[in-house]
Each structure stands twice: as structure tokens, then as C-alpha cells.
Amino acid sequence: MTSFRTLTLTHFFLFIVLFSSVSHNVSSDSGSDRVSELLELQSRSKSGVIHLDDHSISRFLKSVKTPRPYSLLLFFDATQLHDKQELHLKDLQKEFGIVASSFITNNQDPSSPSHAKIFFCDIEFKESQNSFASFGVNALPHIRLIGPNHGLKDSDQMDQGDFSRLAESMAEFIESRTKLVVGPIHRPPMFSRNQIIFAVIAWLVWLPFIVKKVLSGKTLVHDPKLWLSGAVFVYFFSVSGAMHNIIRKMPMFLADRNDPNKLVFFYQGSGMQLGAEGFAVGFLYTIVGVLLALVTRGLVKVRNPTVQRLVMIIALFVSFWAVKKVVYLDNWKTGYGVHAFWPSSWQ
């Protein structure tokens, strides 16, 4: 009887050990299978960004017990909001793809410690409304990192202020949260190889004709009207804040929050300048500059004093009106008043 009990206990302990080993192998195989599946989906994507939906989110996140052998960086997208220029969703999605392709390129060696440790994914609102609700996403743009030990609610969200530096900010966010190395950002060249070859061939074909035109002095470079137009354009570009609009990617106008059918071209507040505001002020300044050039360079050659006086009066009147409009707009935007200073002896 004692030997039977001993044999039974031995079988029981062997069964426990075998069950634990099989369970560990199944769990390990489950994690490795999902990594292999993610790598397969990643290889099918041109940028390396994996498109997910509610079903795949459930498979790769909800159904996997922590810790997972990988992290996911999710980009939340909404196609119906792509026309909202102030959100910059298309630009951010493109930068997200650049970070993904750069990470894959820099860590494609399987011996790299960062290889297959993080996968870049995106989900679209219409396809993944349940996932948006699970993550509590109610505003875009939104990027969230789900680490190996993270659930849906305790995952890391990228701050809105970090989107200004685009791909570089996303790479810093990943490295600071995961301790993985993203590596240098590889941006695609401005021109493709075929475009460069075509441009070189076209240049070589036109080179003899260009040399002939230059030697004869019959090119656009020798045309004074071209230089005059270029000078006016550079002046307008300088005073209209166009470079600010390009760098900040400011929209020309915004939709009125109170009335979506109404457009706002002038935004009250010194912290923001719309493109239409800059162009309006630049147009007024350009008028003053052109009139000044006309009076100082062209009017002095007119022999008739009456014409000189008439043109001078018109130029002064228009310039005064343009400057007055600029000052009024500045007062309206900033709230600061600009007025003329009269000496006390004049009062």
C-alpha cells in the first residue's frame, strides 16, 4: 500500500512538471508566433507600418498575457479629418512611416538588441471605433506606445507639444520610453534616381542653345523687367511673413467654431497668424514700397510739375491709407494702441 502511494505521488509530480513545461512552451510559442506574424505583416508594408483594426488589436494586445515579447507604437488616424489642415494628419502619418522605415533599416540585423522589439502600427477611426473607445482617444493627432507590460489604459501617450519636430520627436519618444535604439532618420531624397537622370539628359541637350543665348545677350537674365518683378516678389515675400507660414505650416484661413459655414481670415490674438493676414499686410506694404520706388526713381524724370504734384499727392494719400490699415490690424490683433506723439509745446 505504501509503495502504491509513493508511485501515485511520483506520477502526480511528474504530471505537474510536464504540464508546466508544456504550458511554458505553448505560451512561448504563442508569443513567438505573434512576433513572426507581425514581421510578416511588416514586410508587406512599403513603409513598415502595420495597419490594424479592432480584430487585430484584440489578437496582438488584448488576448496576449503580459509581458509581451514586443511593443506596439500606434498612430490613430481618421480619414474624414485629413482635410483639416490644422491637424496635419497626413504630414504626421508620413513622418510616422519615415520613423518606422528608419527603425527597420537600422535594426534589420537579427542580432541587434532592438530587432523585432517594437512594431509601428496605425488604426483608422471608421474601422476601429471600439479600439478608439478602449484607449480613450477623443482628439487627434494621437500616438500611443503600448509596452510589453502595458494594458490599454496605462500605455504611454505622446505629448501634443512633441509633434512639432515630427519624426525626430517620435524617435526620441520611443528611445526615452523603451530604451531601444531607433538610429538615424533616413528621409527619402527630394528627387528620384530617374528624375535626376532625366534632368541631366535634358540639361545636356539644351546646353548648346543656352550658351548661344548667353553669348548673344538674349536671355531672361538680361531682361530688366524680370529683375524688377523678382525684386517686388522678394519684397512681398519678406514683409508678408510667408516664410513663417511655410515653416509653421499655417493655414490660409480657419472655419469659424460658432458657424462652420463661415471662414475666418483674420485671427484675433498675437499668438497666431493666418496666411491670409500675412498676405494682406504684405500687399499693403508692397503698395507703399512700389509707390516709393515710383516717386524716387520714375517721377523725378517727369518734366511737367503739375503731373509731379498730382502723382505725389496720390502716392502720399494711398501710402497713408495703407499704413493706417496695417496699424489698425496690429491694434486689433494685439490689443496695444499705436498713436502719434505730439510734442507738449504743440498742445
The 8 nearest C-alpha neighbors of each residue, nearest first, counted from 0:
[[1, 3, 2, 4, 5, 6, 7, 8],
 [2, 0, 4, 3, 5, 6, 7, 8],
 [1, 3, 5, 4, 0, 6, 7, 8],
 [4, 2, 0, 6, 1, 5, 7, 8],
 [5, 3, 7, 1, 6, 2, 8, 0],
 [4, 6, 2, 8, 3, 7, 9, 1],
 [5, 7, 9, 3, 4, 8, 2, 10],
 [8, 6, 4, 10, 9, 5, 3, 11],
 [9, 7, 11, 5, 10, 6, 4, 12],
 [8, 10, 6, 12, 7, 11, 5, 13],
 [11, 9, 13, 7, 8, 12, 14, 6],
 [10, 12, 8, 14, 9, 13, 7, 15],
 [13, 11, 15, 9, 14, 10, 8, 16],
 [14, 12, 10, 16, 11, 15, 17, 9],
 [13, 15, 11, 17, 12, 16, 18, 10],
 [16, 14, 12, 18, 13, 17, 19, 11],
 [17, 15, 13, 19, 18, 14, 20, 12],
 [16, 18, 20, 14, 19, 15, 21, 13],
 [19, 17, 15, 21, 20, 16, 22, 14],
 [20, 18, 22, 16, 17, 21, 23, 15],
 [19, 21, 17, 23, 18, 22, 24, 16],
 [20, 22, 24, 18, 23, 19, 25, 17],
 [23, 21, 19, 25, 24, 20, 18, 26],
 [22, 24, 26, 20, 21, 25, 27, 19],
 [23, 25, 27, 21, 26, 22, 28, 20],
 [26, 24, 28, 22, 27, 23, 29, 21],
 [25, 27, 29, 23, 24, 28, 22, 30],
 [28, 26, 24, 30, 29, 25, 23, 31],
 [27, 29, 25, 31, 26, 30, 32, 24],
 [28, 30, 26, 32, 27, 31, 25, 33],
 [31, 29, 33, 27, 32, 28, 68, 34],
 [30, 32, 34, 28, 33, 29, 35, 27],
 [33, 31, 29, 35, 30, 34, 28, 36],
 [32, 34, 36, 30, 35, 31, 37, 29],
 [35, 33, 31, 37, 36, 32, 38, 30],
 [36, 34, 38, 32, 33, 37, 31, 39],
 [35, 37, 33, 39, 34, 38, 32, 40],
 [38, 36, 34, 40, 39, 35, 41, 33],
 [39, 37, 41, 35, 36, 40, 34, 42],
 [38, 40, 36, 42, 37, 41, 35, 43],
 [41, 39, 37, 43, 38, 42, 49, 36],
 [40, 42, 38, 47, 44, 39, 43, 49],
 [41, 43, 39, 40, 44, 38, 47, 45],
 [44, 42, 40, 41, 45, 39, 47, 49],
 [45, 43, 47, 41, 42, 46, 48, 49],
 [44, 46, 47, 43, 42, 48, 41, 100],
 [47, 45, 96, 100, 44, 48, 99, 97],
 [46, 48, 44, 41, 100, 45, 99, 49],
 [49, 47, 119, 120, 46, 44, 96, 99],
 [50, 48, 120, 41, 119, 40, 51, 121],
 [49, 51, 121, 120, 122, 48, 52, 123],
 [52, 50, 122, 55, 121, 49, 56, 120],
 [51, 53, 127, 55, 54, 122, 126, 56],
 [52, 54, 127, 56, 55, 130, 57, 129],
 [55, 53, 57, 56, 52, 58, 51, 127],
 [54, 56, 58, 57, 52, 51, 53, 59],
 [57, 55, 53, 59, 58, 54, 60, 52],
 [56, 58, 61, 54, 55, 60, 59, 62],
 [59, 57, 55, 62, 56, 60, 61, 54],
 [58, 60, 56, 57, 55, 63, 61, 62],
 [61, 59, 57, 63, 56, 62, 58, 150],
 [60, 62, 57, 63, 58, 59, 56, 64],
 [61, 63, 58, 60, 57, 64, 59, 56],
 [64, 62, 60, 61, 59, 65, 67, 58],
 [63, 65, 66, 62, 67, 61, 60, 26],
 [66, 64, 67, 148, 147, 63, 149, 150],
 [65, 67, 148, 147, 64, 68, 149, 63],
 [66, 68, 147, 65, 69, 148, 64, 30],
 [67, 69, 147, 30, 66, 116, 70, 34],
 [70, 68, 116, 117, 67, 147, 71, 115],
 [69, 71, 117, 146, 147, 145, 116, 118],
 [72, 70, 118, 145, 117, 144, 119, 73],
 [71, 73, 144, 119, 143, 120, 118, 145],
 [74, 72, 120, 143, 121, 142, 71, 75],
 [73, 75, 121, 142, 120, 76, 141, 122],
 [76, 74, 122, 141, 121, 142, 73, 123],
 [75, 77, 123, 122, 124, 74, 78, 121],
 [78, 76, 124, 123, 79, 80, 81, 75],
 [79, 77, 80, 81, 76, 123, 124, 125],
 [78, 80, 77, 81, 82, 83, 124, 125],
 [81, 79, 78, 82, 83, 77, 88, 86],
 [82, 80, 83, 78, 79, 88, 89, 77],
 [81, 83, 80, 84, 79, 78, 86, 88],
 [84, 82, 81, 80, 85, 86, 87, 88],
 [83, 85, 87, 86, 82, 250, 81, 88],
 [84, 86, 83, 87, 250, 249, 253, 248],
 [85, 87, 88, 84, 83, 140, 139, 81],
 [88, 86, 90, 84, 89, 85, 91, 83],
 [87, 89, 91, 86, 90, 81, 92, 140],
 [90, 88, 92, 91, 87, 93, 81, 86],
 [89, 91, 93, 87, 92, 88, 94, 165],
 [90, 92, 94, 88, 93, 89, 95, 87],
 [93, 91, 95, 89, 90, 94, 88, 96],
 [92, 94, 90, 96, 91, 95, 89, 97],
 [95, 93, 97, 91, 166, 96, 92, 165],
 [94, 96, 92, 98, 93, 97, 91, 99],
 [97, 95, 99, 93, 46, 94, 98, 100],
 [96, 98, 94, 100, 95, 99, 101, 93],
 [99, 97, 101, 95, 96, 100, 166, 102],
 [98, 100, 96, 102, 97, 101, 47, 119],
 [99, 101, 103, 97, 46, 102, 47, 98],
 [102, 100, 98, 104, 99, 185, 184, 103],
 [101, 103, 181, 105, 99, 104, 100, 106],
 [102, 104, 100, 106, 107, 101, 105, 99],
 [105, 103, 101, 107, 102, 106, 100, 185],
 [104, 106, 102, 103, 182, 107, 101, 181],
 [107, 105, 103, 114, 108, 104, 111, 102],
 [106, 108, 103, 104, 105, 109, 114, 111],
 [107, 109, 110, 111, 106, 114, 105, 104],
 [110, 108, 111, 114, 107, 106, 112, 115],
 [111, 109, 108, 112, 114, 113, 107, 106],
 [110, 112, 114, 113, 109, 108, 106, 107],
 [113, 111, 114, 110, 179, 109, 116, 106],
 [114, 112, 111, 116, 179, 106, 115, 180],
 [113, 115, 106, 111, 116, 112, 109, 107],
 [116, 114, 117, 113, 69, 118, 34, 38],
 [117, 115, 69, 113, 114, 70, 68, 118],
 [116, 118, 70, 69, 71, 115, 119, 72],
 [119, 117, 71, 72, 70, 120, 116, 115],
 [118, 120, 72, 48, 99, 71, 49, 73],
 [121, 119, 49, 73, 48, 50, 72, 74],
 [120, 122, 74, 50, 73, 75, 51, 49],
 [121, 123, 51, 75, 52, 76, 50, 127],
 [122, 124, 76, 77, 126, 125, 127, 75],
 [123, 125, 77, 127, 128, 126, 76, 122],
 [126, 124, 127, 123, 128, 77, 78, 122],
 [127, 125, 124, 123, 52, 128, 53, 122],
 [128, 126, 53, 124, 52, 130, 129, 125],
 [127, 129, 131, 124, 130, 125, 126, 132],
 [130, 128, 132, 131, 127, 133, 53, 126],
 [129, 131, 133, 127, 132, 128, 53, 134],
 [132, 130, 128, 136, 134, 129, 133, 135],
 [131, 133, 135, 129, 130, 134, 136, 128],
 [134, 132, 130, 135, 131, 129, 151, 152],
 [133, 135, 131, 132, 136, 151, 152, 130],
 [136, 134, 132, 133, 131, 137, 152, 130],
 [135, 137, 131, 134, 138, 132, 141, 139],
 [136, 138, 135, 139, 131, 132, 141, 134],
 [139, 137, 136, 140, 141, 135, 75, 86],
 [140, 138, 141, 137, 86, 75, 76, 136],
 [139, 141, 138, 88, 86, 142, 75, 76],
 [140, 142, 139, 75, 74, 143, 138, 157],
 [143, 141, 74, 157, 73, 156, 75, 140],
 [142, 144, 156, 73, 155, 72, 157, 145],
 [143, 145, 72, 155, 154, 71, 146, 73],
 [146, 144, 154, 71, 149, 70, 72, 143],
 [145, 147, 70, 149, 148, 144, 71, 154],
 [146, 148, 67, 66, 70, 69, 149, 68],
 [149, 147, 66, 65, 146, 67, 150, 145],
 [150, 148, 146, 154, 145, 147, 153, 151],
 [149, 151, 153, 152, 154, 148, 145, 60],
 [150, 152, 134, 154, 153, 149, 133, 145],
 [151, 153, 150, 154, 134, 133, 135, 149],
 [154, 152, 150, 151, 149, 155, 145, 156],
 [153, 155, 145, 149, 152, 151, 144, 150],
 [156, 154, 144, 143, 145, 153, 157, 176],
 [157, 155, 143, 142, 158, 144, 154, 141],
 [156, 158, 142, 143, 159, 155, 161, 172],
 [159, 157, 160, 161, 156, 162, 141, 142],
 [158, 160, 161, 162, 157, 140, 141, 163],
 [159, 161, 158, 162, 163, 157, 164, 168],
 [162, 160, 159, 163, 158, 168, 164, 157],
 [163, 161, 165, 164, 160, 159, 168, 158],
 [162, 164, 165, 161, 160, 168, 159, 247],
 [165, 163, 168, 162, 167, 166, 161, 169],
 [164, 166, 162, 163, 168, 167, 94, 169],
 [167, 165, 94, 169, 168, 98, 170, 95],
 [166, 168, 170, 169, 165, 164, 171, 184],
 [169, 167, 171, 164, 170, 166, 165, 161],
 [168, 170, 172, 166, 167, 171, 173, 165],
 [171, 169, 167, 173, 172, 168, 181, 166],
 [172, 170, 168, 174, 173, 169, 175, 167],
 [173, 171, 169, 175, 170, 174, 168, 176],
 [174, 172, 170, 176, 171, 175, 177, 169],
 [173, 175, 178, 171, 179, 177, 176, 172],
 [174, 176, 172, 173, 178, 177, 171, 179],
 [177, 175, 173, 174, 178, 172, 155, 179],
 [176, 178, 179, 174, 173, 175, 146, 70],
 [179, 177, 174, 175, 176, 180, 173, 113],
 [180, 178, 174, 177, 113, 181, 173, 112],
 [179, 181, 182, 174, 113, 178, 102, 173],
 [182, 180, 102, 170, 179, 174, 183, 105],
 [181, 183, 180, 105, 102, 184, 101, 170],
 [184, 182, 185, 181, 101, 105, 102, 170],
 [183, 185, 101, 186, 98, 182, 97, 167],
 [186, 184, 101, 183, 187, 97, 100, 98],
 [185, 187, 184, 188, 97, 101, 189, 98],
 [186, 188, 189, 185, 97, 190, 191, 184],
 [189, 187, 190, 186, 191, 192, 185, 195],
 [188, 190, 187, 191, 186, 194, 192, 195],
 [191, 189, 188, 194, 195, 192, 193, 187],
 [190, 192, 194, 193, 195, 188, 189, 187],
 [191, 193, 195, 194, 196, 190, 197, 188],
 [194, 192, 196, 195, 191, 197, 190, 198],
 [195, 193, 197, 191, 196, 192, 190, 198],
 [194, 196, 198, 192, 193, 197, 199, 191],
 [195, 197, 193, 199, 198, 194, 200, 192],
 [196, 198, 194, 200, 195, 199, 201, 193],
 [199, 197, 195, 201, 196, 200, 202, 194],
 [200, 198, 202, 196, 201, 197, 195, 203],
 [199, 201, 203, 197, 202, 198, 196, 204],
 [202, 200, 198, 204, 199, 203, 197, 205],
 [203, 201, 199, 205, 200, 204, 206, 198],
 [202, 204, 206, 200, 201, 205, 199, 207],
 [205, 203, 201, 202, 206, 200, 207, 208],
 [204, 206, 202, 208, 203, 207, 209, 201],
 [205, 207, 209, 203, 208, 204, 202, 210],
 [208, 206, 210, 209, 205, 211, 204, 203],
 [207, 209, 211, 205, 210, 206, 212, 204],
 [210, 208, 206, 212, 211, 207, 205, 213],
 [209, 211, 213, 207, 212, 208, 206, 214],
 [210, 212, 208, 214, 209, 213, 215, 207],
 [213, 211, 209, 215, 217, 210, 214, 218],
 [214, 212, 216, 210, 215, 211, 218, 209],
 [213, 215, 211, 216, 212, 210, 217, 209],
 [214, 216, 212, 213, 217, 211, 218, 210],
 [217, 215, 213, 214, 218, 212, 221, 220],
 [218, 216, 212, 215, 213, 221, 219, 214],
 [219, 217, 220, 221, 212, 216, 213, 222],
 [218, 220, 222, 221, 225, 217, 223, 224],
 [219, 221, 218, 222, 225, 226, 223, 217],
 [220, 222, 219, 218, 223, 216, 217, 225],
 [221, 223, 219, 224, 220, 225, 226, 218],
 [224, 222, 226, 225, 227, 221, 220, 219],
 [225, 223, 227, 226, 222, 228, 229, 219],
 [224, 226, 228, 223, 227, 222, 229, 219],
 [227, 225, 229, 223, 224, 228, 230, 222],
 [226, 228, 224, 230, 229, 225, 223, 231],
 [229, 227, 225, 231, 226, 230, 224, 232],
 [230, 228, 226, 232, 227, 231, 225, 233],
 [229, 231, 227, 233, 232, 228, 226, 234],
 [230, 232, 234, 228, 229, 233, 235, 227],
 [233, 231, 229, 235, 234, 230, 236, 228],
 [234, 232, 236, 230, 235, 231, 237, 229],
 [233, 235, 231, 237, 232, 236, 230, 238],
 [234, 236, 232, 237, 238, 233, 281, 285],
 [237, 235, 233, 234, 239, 241, 238, 232],
 [236, 238, 234, 235, 239, 233, 240, 241],
 [237, 239, 281, 235, 240, 236, 234, 284],
 [240, 238, 281, 277, 278, 241, 236, 237],
 [239, 241, 243, 277, 242, 238, 237, 244],
 [242, 240, 244, 243, 239, 236, 245, 277],
 [241, 243, 245, 244, 240, 246, 236, 237],
 [244, 242, 240, 246, 241, 245, 247, 248],
 [243, 245, 249, 241, 248, 247, 242, 246],
 [244, 246, 248, 242, 243, 247, 241, 249],
 [247, 245, 243, 248, 244, 242, 249, 241],
 [246, 248, 244, 249, 245, 243, 242, 163],
 [249, 247, 245, 244, 246, 250, 243, 85],
 [248, 250, 244, 247, 273, 274, 251, 245],
 [251, 249, 252, 274, 273, 84, 248, 85],
 [250, 252, 274, 275, 273, 249, 264, 253],
 [253, 251, 264, 250, 263, 273, 275, 262],
 [254, 252, 263, 262, 255, 264, 250, 251],
 [255, 253, 262, 259, 263, 261, 256, 252],
 [254, 256, 258, 259, 261, 257, 262, 263],
 [257, 255, 258, 259, 254, 261, 253, 262],
 [256, 258, 255, 259, 261, 254, 260, 262],
 [257, 259, 255, 260, 261, 256, 254, 262],
 [260, 258, 255, 261, 254, 256, 257, 262],
 [259, 261, 258, 262, 254, 255, 257, 256],
 [260, 262, 259, 255, 258, 254, 263, 257],
 [261, 263, 254, 255, 253, 264, 252, 260],
 [262, 264, 253, 252, 265, 255, 254, 261],
 [263, 265, 252, 275, 262, 266, 276, 253],
 [266, 264, 276, 263, 267, 273, 275, 252],
 [267, 265, 268, 264, 272, 273, 263, 271],
 [268, 266, 332, 265, 331, 269, 333, 271],
 [267, 269, 332, 270, 333, 266, 271, 334],
 [268, 270, 333, 271, 332, 267, 272, 266],
 [271, 269, 268, 272, 267, 333, 332, 266],
 [270, 272, 269, 268, 273, 266, 267, 249],
 [273, 271, 276, 274, 266, 270, 277, 269],
 [274, 272, 276, 251, 275, 250, 249, 252],
 [273, 275, 251, 277, 276, 250, 244, 249],
 [276, 274, 251, 278, 277, 273, 264, 279],
 [277, 275, 279, 274, 273, 278, 265, 280],
 [276, 278, 239, 280, 274, 240, 279, 275],
 [277, 279, 281, 275, 239, 276, 280, 282],
 [280, 278, 282, 276, 281, 277, 275, 283],
 [281, 279, 283, 277, 282, 278, 239, 284],
 [280, 282, 239, 278, 284, 238, 279, 283],
 [281, 283, 285, 279, 280, 284, 278, 286],
 [284, 282, 280, 286, 321, 285, 281, 279],
 [283, 285, 281, 287, 286, 282, 280, 288],
 [286, 284, 288, 282, 287, 283, 235, 281],
 [285, 287, 283, 289, 284, 288, 290, 282],
 [286, 288, 284, 290, 318, 285, 289, 291],
 [289, 287, 285, 291, 290, 286, 284, 292],
 [290, 288, 292, 286, 291, 287, 285, 293],
 [291, 289, 293, 287, 292, 288, 314, 286],
 [290, 292, 288, 294, 289, 293, 287, 295],
 [293, 291, 289, 295, 290, 294, 296, 288],
 [292, 294, 290, 297, 291, 296, 295, 289],
 [295, 293, 298, 291, 292, 297, 296, 290],
 [294, 296, 292, 293, 297, 291, 298, 299],
 [297, 295, 293, 292, 294, 298, 299, 300],
 [298, 296, 293, 299, 300, 294, 295, 301],
 [297, 299, 294, 300, 301, 293, 296, 307],
 [298, 300, 297, 301, 296, 295, 294, 307],
 [299, 301, 298, 297, 302, 296, 303, 295],
 [300, 302, 298, 299, 303, 307, 297, 306],
 [303, 301, 304, 300, 299, 307, 306, 298],
 [302, 304, 306, 305, 301, 307, 308, 300],
 [305, 303, 307, 306, 308, 302, 301, 309],
 [306, 304, 308, 307, 303, 309, 310, 302],
 [307, 305, 309, 308, 304, 303, 310, 301],
 [306, 308, 304, 310, 305, 309, 311, 298],
 [307, 309, 311, 305, 306, 310, 312, 304],
 [310, 308, 306, 312, 311, 307, 305, 313],
 [309, 311, 313, 307, 312, 308, 306, 314],
 [310, 312, 308, 314, 309, 313, 307, 315],
 [313, 311, 315, 309, 314, 310, 308, 316],
 [312, 314, 316, 310, 311, 315, 317, 309],
 [315, 313, 311, 317, 312, 316, 318, 290],
 [316, 314, 318, 312, 313, 317, 319, 311],
 [315, 317, 313, 319, 314, 318, 312, 320],
 [318, 316, 320, 314, 319, 315, 313, 321],
 [319, 317, 321, 315, 287, 320, 316, 314],
 [318, 320, 316, 322, 317, 321, 315, 323],
 [319, 321, 317, 323, 318, 322, 316, 324],
 [322, 320, 318, 324, 283, 323, 319, 317],
 [323, 321, 325, 319, 324, 320, 318, 326],
 [322, 324, 320, 326, 321, 325, 319, 327],
 [325, 323, 327, 321, 322, 326, 328, 320],
 [324, 326, 322, 328, 327, 323, 329, 280],
 [327, 325, 329, 323, 328, 324, 330, 322],
 [326, 328, 324, 330, 325, 329, 323, 331],
 [329, 327, 331, 325, 330, 326, 332, 324],
 [328, 330, 326, 332, 331, 327, 333, 325],
 [329, 331, 327, 334, 335, 336, 328, 333],
 [330, 332, 328, 329, 334, 333, 327, 267],
 [333, 331, 267, 268, 329, 330, 269, 334],
 [334, 332, 269, 335, 330, 268, 331, 329],
 [333, 335, 330, 331, 332, 336, 329, 268],
 [336, 334, 330, 333, 337, 329, 331, 332],
 [335, 337, 330, 338, 334, 329, 333, 331],
 [338, 336, 335, 330, 326, 339, 327, 329],
 [339, 337, 336, 340, 326, 341, 335, 330],
 [338, 340, 341, 337, 342, 336, 326, 323],
 [341, 339, 338, 342, 343, 337, 345, 346],
 [340, 342, 343, 339, 345, 346, 344, 338],
 [343, 341, 344, 345, 340, 346, 339, 338],
 [342, 344, 345, 346, 341, 340, 339, 338],
 [345, 343, 342, 346, 341, 340, 339, 338],
 [346, 344, 343, 342, 341, 340, 339, 338],
 [345, 343, 344, 342, 341, 340, 339, 338]]
